[in-house]
Amino acid sequence: MVPVEFFFVLSALLFFIGVFGFISRRNLIAMLISVELILNSVDLNFAAFNRILFPEQLDGFFFTLFSIGMSAAETAVAVAIIINVYRNCNSDQVDSIKELKK
């Protein structure tokens, strides 16, 4: 059996990779992938804490499933916005969004 601490280390690693990717990238798709990494680290924490605190209940897993559903909806909306920005500006860079204000 895998110790729970490994899940926390993996979750922290995913979180910091996601934050670094979100801060350092200028591409909208790469930023969206970074946000998804952050949300997946939260899902992993939900499952790991459920295993520690309530090993015979499924509350953390239900929170994880709800969070995955919300992530899917958020991704669909974000991809629609990115497609709209690309159609209007012919670019998928963050700097092109400033042109929409004019």
C-alpha positions as CSV (number, residue, x, y, z in Angstrom):
1,M,0.0,0.0,0.0
2,V,1.2,3.5,-0.9
3,P,1.7,5.8,2.1
4,V,-0.6,8.9,2.2
5,E,2.4,11.2,2.4
6,F,3.4,10.3,-1.2
7,F,0.0,11.6,-2.3
8,F,0.5,14.9,-0.5
9,V,4.0,15.3,-2.1
10,L,2.6,14.5,-5.5
11,S,-0.3,17.0,-4.9
12,A,2.1,19.7,-3.8
13,L,4.3,19.1,-6.8
14,L,1.3,19.3,-9.2
15,F,0.1,22.5,-7.5
16,F,3.5,24.2,-7.8
17,I,4.0,23.1,-11.4
18,G,0.5,24.5,-12.2
19,V,1.2,27.8,-10.5
20,F,4.6,28.2,-12.2
21,G,3.0,27.3,-15.6
22,F,0.2,29.8,-15.0
23,I,2.6,32.6,-14.1
24,S,5.3,32.0,-16.7
25,R,3.1,31.2,-19.8
26,R,1.5,33.8,-22.1
27,N,-0.4,31.2,-24.2
28,L,-4.1,30.9,-23.2
29,I,-4.2,27.1,-23.7
30,A,-1.1,26.6,-21.6
31,M,-2.5,28.7,-18.9
32,L,-5.7,26.7,-19.0
33,I,-3.7,23.4,-18.7
34,S,-1.9,24.9,-15.7
35,V,-5.2,25.7,-14.0
36,E,-6.3,22.2,-14.6
37,L,-3.1,20.9,-12.9
38,I,-3.9,23.0,-9.9
39,L,-7.5,21.7,-9.7
40,N,-6.2,18.1,-10.1
41,S,-3.9,18.6,-7.1
42,V,-6.9,19.7,-5.1
43,D,-8.8,16.6,-6.2
44,L,-5.9,14.4,-5.1
45,N,-5.9,16.2,-1.7
46,F,-9.6,15.5,-1.3
47,A,-9.1,11.8,-1.8
48,A,-6.0,11.6,0.4
49,F,-7.6,13.5,3.3
50,N,-10.7,11.2,3.0
51,R,-8.4,8.2,3.3
52,I,-6.8,9.6,6.5
53,L,-9.8,11.2,8.3
54,F,-12.7,9.0,7.2
55,P,-11.4,5.8,5.8
56,E,-14.8,4.0,5.7
57,Q,-16.7,6.9,4.2
58,L,-16.8,8.3,0.7
59,D,-17.2,12.1,1.4
60,G,-13.8,13.1,-0.1
61,F,-14.5,11.0,-3.2
62,F,-17.8,12.7,-3.8
63,F,-16.2,16.1,-3.4
64,T,-13.6,14.9,-5.9
65,L,-16.2,13.8,-8.4
66,F,-18.1,17.1,-8.0
67,S,-14.8,19.0,-8.5
68,I,-14.0,17.1,-11.6
69,G,-17.5,17.9,-13.0
70,M,-17.0,21.6,-12.2
71,S,-13.5,21.5,-13.9
72,A,-15.0,20.0,-17.0
73,A,-17.6,22.8,-17.2
74,E,-15.0,25.4,-16.5
75,T,-12.8,24.0,-19.3
76,A,-15.6,24.0,-21.8
77,V,-16.4,27.7,-21.1
78,A,-12.7,28.6,-21.2
79,V,-12.1,26.9,-24.5
80,A,-15.1,28.7,-25.9
81,I,-13.7,32.0,-24.8
82,I,-10.3,31.2,-26.2
83,I,-11.8,30.2,-29.5
84,N,-13.7,33.6,-29.6
85,V,-10.5,35.5,-28.8
86,Y,-8.6,33.6,-31.5
87,R,-11.3,34.4,-34.1
88,N,-11.3,38.1,-33.2
89,C,-7.5,38.6,-32.8
90,N,-6.0,35.8,-34.8
91,S,-3.8,35.0,-31.8
92,D,-4.0,32.9,-28.6
93,Q,-1.6,35.1,-26.6
94,V,-2.7,37.0,-23.4
95,D,-1.5,40.3,-24.9
96,S,-4.1,40.0,-27.7
97,I,-7.0,40.3,-25.2
98,K,-6.0,43.9,-24.6
99,E,-6.9,44.6,-28.2
100,L,-10.5,43.6,-27.5
101,K,-10.9,46.6,-25.2
102,K,-10.4,49.1,-28.0
